[in-house]
Amino acid sequence: MSDLSSATTRARDLDRSQTCTLLDAAYSDGQLGVDEYKARTAAAMHAATIGDLSRLTADLQIPAHLLELASAPEAQARRSGLRGRGLVAAVAAVVLLGGFGFGYLLFGRAAGSDQLTSVAGSTPAQPVAAGEPVDTLTADGIREFLRLFQEKFRDKTADDVDLYRDGAVVVRVIPGQPHRSQRWMFNGGFEPWTEPTNRDRDLATVDLEQLEVDRIGQLISDAPRMVGLPSGRIDRVGIRASNAEPRVTVYVKEGDAYKGWVTATLRGEIRDVQAA
């Protein structure tokens, strides 16, 4: 960062997503190992300032086609909010990279709009299947999501799942191709969100059948209080596969910033509570 004012400017969801795109590129070309990649991506998702984000990519070689993106957070921090702000959907550059990132597919409804939108200034997001809205941040919504998941895929396995207030993003292995995966968008129905990409065939998957829905639903309700933010809101629930033990992380926001999270097992047993 070239000046203190931009370094201390509060980061937006868009800035966090752009940083995750750069980390995806660094992971895919071998600059970062799996553990460091996951750690940096998690840090990016919860970064408070532009300076925090810049430090996560300062030692990386940035591909030429992403150089503009690399400088975007600093440049945007100086524009004094010239652009209107919508919730982040998906970073289109990630589709081109075929990255494995788990933090960059944030989405939501922009003010006055029910359309999922792309925020990288390029390819619009693909339309998703019409269907009744499902609030997957409630126990009943998760149950309905899992029912439709089973109906669509004939099993309940995934690499990663992100649940949102009005939908979800799922990464699944392509049947018969353990070295390939595809990202799906759920909005009352499932539709492919990206083209298939390469994956490490040894990556663990998570069996959503093991999810104790009522306990996770209760955890979602309790998370704001647990992180000391009773007025906070749940922005997202991430379900991550792991060779050790799958994890469910409930992310709490206050205003526009992530302020804390609670991590638990699929059975709802608390493993970590963090307040930003």
N, C-alpha and C positions, 0 to 999 in steps of 0.2 A: 504494500500500500504506500502511496506517495505522500499522504498527509493524514494527520491525526483525525480530522473531522470525518473523512470518509471511513477510516478504520473503526471509529466508534459509532458510526451510524447503525441503527438497528436493522438487522437482516429481515428480509421478507421470505415467505415460502418460496417464491420464485427464485431468489438468490440461493436458497438452500438446495433447490432442485438442480440448478445449473452447476453448482459445485459437485453434487452427486454424479452428474453426467461426466465431469472431468475425472472423477475417481473411477467411474466405470471404465473409461478409456485407459487409465493407468493400470487397472486390474487386467483388462483384456490383453494389453501388450506386455505384461510381465513386470511392470515397475513395482507393483504391490502384490504381496502374498495375500492369501485368503483372510488371515486373522487381522492384518493391518488394514486391509480394504474394508472389512466389516467394521472395525473400530473407527476408522475415519468417516465412513458413511454415517454411522450412528452419531458421531460428533457433529457432522454437518447438519443432520436432521434437527439437532437441538441447539445449534449455534445461535448466539444472541446478537452478534454484531458482524459487520462486513469483515472486520479484521480477523475475527475467529475463523471465518470461512477461508480467507486468503491464506492463513497459516497452514491449512490442511492441504493446500495444493502448491505451496511455495517451492518445494523441492522436486516437483514433477516436471517431466518433459511433456509439453502440451502439443498434440497433433495440430498441424497447420490449419485444418478446417475447423478447429475449436478455439483458435486463438482469440477470436472476437468474443466468444462465450466466456473465456477465461477472464477477460477484462470487464465483462458486463456488470458484475455486482458493484465494482468501484465506480464505473461510469454512471450507473443508475442511481447510486447513492448521492450523486451531485446534481441530479435533475430535479430535486425537490418535489418529487411526486407528480411529474407531468402526466404519467399514465394512470388510468383508473386501475384498481386492483381487483382481480377475480381470484377465486381459489384455484390452486394449481391442478391441472389435469395430468398431462403426460408430456415429457420432454421428447420431442420428435427426434432429436439427435441420437437418443438412446436406441431408437429403432434402427438407425443406420449403423450404429456401433455393434449392435447385438450384445450389449453388456448384460451382466448378470445381477445388476444392482437391485437392492431391495428397498431403497429409500426414495427413488425418484418418481415413482408413479403415484403422486398425490393428485386427487381430484375432488371436485365438489361442484356445487351449483353456483355459478356466478350470479350476482344480484340481478333478479328479473329474468333469469334464463334457466331452462331445464336441460340445456345441451352441455355435454362434455366437450371441452375445448382443448386444443393444443396451445402451448405457451412458448414454443421455441421459435415462433415467427416463421414456420415453414408448413410442413404437411399437416392438414387438419386431422384430428382423431377420427377413426372409423366410427360409423354409427353403431350403436348397440341395439340389441333386440328390444322391441317394445314389450312391456310387461308391467304388472302392478309393482309400484315401488315397495322395496323391502328394506326396512331399517335394520341393518345387520349389527347395530350397536345395542341390541336388546336380545334377551334370551329367545324370545319368540321369533325374532327376525333371523337369528343364527340358525334356529331349527329349520325355518323355511328355506334358508340358503342351502343348508346341508341336504335337505330333501331334494331340491332342484339340482344340486351338484350330483347327487347319486343318480338321479334320473337322466342327467345329461351324459355323465362320464362312466357310469356303471361301476364306479368305485369312489373312494373318498381320499385319494392320495394327491399330494401336491408338493412342490418345492417350497413355495411361499404363498401366503394369503394375506391380503390387506383388506380389512373390513372398514367401511365408511358409513356415514349416516344414511346414504341412499344407494349403496351399491358395494361392489368389491372388485378387487383385482386378484387374479389367480395365475400362478406360474405352474405349469404341469409338464411332465415328461411326455413326449410324443410316444404313443404305444408302439412297442417294437423297436424304438430308437432311443436307447438310454443316453446317447450323446447329444440329443436334441431336446429342446423344450419350446413351449409356446406360451405366450401371455394371453389370458382371456379377461374380458370385461364382463362383469355381471351387473345388470340393471333390470332385475325382474326376469332376466333370461341371460344365457351365456352366448357371447359371440367372440371370435378371435380378435385380439387387439393389435397384435404385431405378427409379423412373419416368424416362422420357426427360427431359432438361433441355436448356436452350439452351447453345450453345457459340459461340465465335468461329469463323466458317467459314474463317478464314485460319490457324487454328492448325495447326501441323505435326503429322504422325502419324509413328509409328515402324514400320518394317518388321521384324518379328521374324525374318523369314527371314535377315536379315543378322547375326543373333546367332551368334557363334562359341561354341557351347555348351561345348566342352571347356575353352577358355581362361577363360570366365566361371566355370565350375565350379572351376577351379584358383584363380582370384582369390578366390572365396568361401572356399576352404580357407586361402588365404594371408593374408586380410585381418586377422585378429586379430594375427598377428605383425607385419604391416606397420604397424599403428598402435601397436605397442608393448604389446599386451595378449594375450600368448599364451594366457592362460586365458579370454579373452573369448569370447562366443558371437555368432553371426550371428543377428540378429533379423529382418532384412528386406532384400530386394534391390529397389530401385526402378529401373524402366526408363522414362526420360522422353524424349518427343519434343522436338525443338528445330529451329528453322530453320537453325541452324548445324550441329550435329552431335548426334545422340542420345547420351544418356549412360546408363550403368549405374552405380548407386551401391550399394555394399555397406555396410550399417550394422552396427557392432559394439557390443554391449552388455557391460557388466560389472555384475553384480547387476541392479538395476532401471533403470539409467541408461545413456543413449547416451554412449559414450566416444570414438568416432571413426568415420570412414568413409573408404572408398576409392572414387574415381570413375574410371571408365574408359570407353572407347568400346565399341561393340557388338563390336568385334574383340578386346577385352581389353587395349587399350593404355592404360596408366595416365595419367590426366590430373591427379589431385589425391589427396593423402593428408593427412587431418586427424586429429589426436588431440585430444580435448577436454581 
